[in-house]
Amino acid sequence: MDDLVLADGVLAEKIPGMTTGEARRAAARTVISIDADAARIRATRNRQDQRVTLCTEPDAVATMIVRGPAEQLVAAHKSLDQWANGLRATGDPRTRGQIMFQTLVERVTGQARADHCSVEINLVMDADTLLGDGDTPVDLDGYGPIAPDVADDIIARSHTASVRRLLVDPVDGSLLVRESRRRHFDAPTRAHIRTRDRRCRQPGCDLTIRDTDHIEDFQHGGQSTANNGQGLCKRSHTLKHLPGWSVTGDAKTTTWKTPTGHTYQSRPPPVLRQ
């Protein structure tokens, strides 16, 4: 309490005529000068509180909040600011804010362009949509609902985009069916397939699994599910796609047909070997 009274007394003489920013900085300097040890302890604790938070806003916009040591974030902001000023000086028509934002996304993701991100669009199929009427609501994975025209624009600009259809109950809007139409297996499914198959699933091959493969090719309608997946080594994965070779079946039994017309079957090993 004594420190608070002392701080009030010091600031009372300085604050008149100051802007809000000047008053805030004066208060910080006063607090530190009164008890530097306490300021050091608070700084040590707070500088460990490092996090990145995503806050969604309306109209397909979000805000990312970054918290951490001041000198590191000041350096990052300064680098973006200088880069934006340089591009603006060369005639770049974008605003400084647009250049800084897009450069940040490109540097963090490693993409050539900020709008070349990979996205997954969840397309909600209600009764009106199935009949071809009405506007289709769309969910952007990790964000939420966006306008269909915005979704079209995102898909057009994205480097890779997958669209998954969601069929909802026409009465209460609850989810009935979630289509598995992703091009790549998600991490849990890949882990399931590798744990199940143990080794390459080509008959006669016992090499380490390197690729998670669609038994029925994705381009022919095969889904990215555990039942349509198999673990293969690089050689077998390449061999499978050569002329004359074919693979059919499901997770329990796959049938490999060679160019000579011979067929061989493959089954995953039991979880508990006998």
PyMOL commands that set and color helices and strands:
alter all, ss='L'
color gray80, all
select helices_A, chain A and resi 2-14+20-34+36-47+70-89+96-109+114-116+127-130+148-157+187-197+218-220+226-228+234-240
alter helices_A, ss='H'
color red, helices_A
select strands_A, chain A and resi 51-57+61-67+119-125+138-140+144-146+161-168+175-178+211-214+229-232+246-249+254-257+263-266
alter strands_A, ss='S'
color yellow, strands_A
deselect
rebuild
show_as cartoon
